[in-house]
Amino acid sequence: MRAADSDNRRGALPMGVPPRGLRRAAAAAYLGISPSHFDKCREAGQIPQPRRMFGVEIYDRQDLDFLFDGKPGVSPANDNNIPEATAWEKHWQDTASLDT
């Protein structure tokens, strides 16, 4: 049995397929910042909130891509009940109004 076959049986993604959800340390590394700086930015509302799934907090890679690209928006998992604007969304609304 090949090592790659063994990895796939344990739930590892195929090579070259990035995970959609990232835990805190991986999300910080994805943005190129330390976990402690990531936490400070999150508390300040500069980083989108994680989704609580399967008993853990998971950051959506697409949300982090939007952040890195300077684009507003958080892709909702379920858009049936979108709450009022979060601090993250308000930040982008305020930033957008300065550009006009």
WOJORA-V110375 format. One record per residue. N is the residue number from 1. RES is the residue in one small letter. SS is DSSP state (@ for helix, = for strand, . for the rest). Layout:
n=(N N)
res=(RES RES)
ss=(SS SS)
//
This chain:
n=(1 2 3 4 5 6 7 8 9 10 11 12 13 14 15 16 17 18 19 20 21 22 23 24 25 26 27 28 29 30 31 32 33 34 35 36 37 38 39 40 41 42 43 44 45 46 47 48 49 50 51 52 53 54 55 56 57 58 59 60 61 62 63 64 65 66 67 68 69 70 71 72 73 74 75 76 77 78 79 80 81 82 83 84 85 86 87 88 89 90 91 92 93 94 95 96 97 98 99 100)
res=(m r a a d s d n r r g a l p m g v p p r g l r r a a a a a y l g i s p s h f d k c r e a g q i p q p r r m f g v e i y d r q d l d f l f d g k p g v s p a n d n n i p e a t a w e k h w q d t a s l d t)
ss=(. . @ @ @ @ @ @ @ . . . . . . . . . . . = = . @ @ @ @ @ @ @ @ . . . @ @ @ @ @ @ @ @ @ . . . . . . . = = = . . = = = = = @ @ @ @ @ @ @ @ @ . . . . . . . . . @ @ @ . . . . . @ @ @ @ @ @ @ @ @ @ @ @ @ .)
//
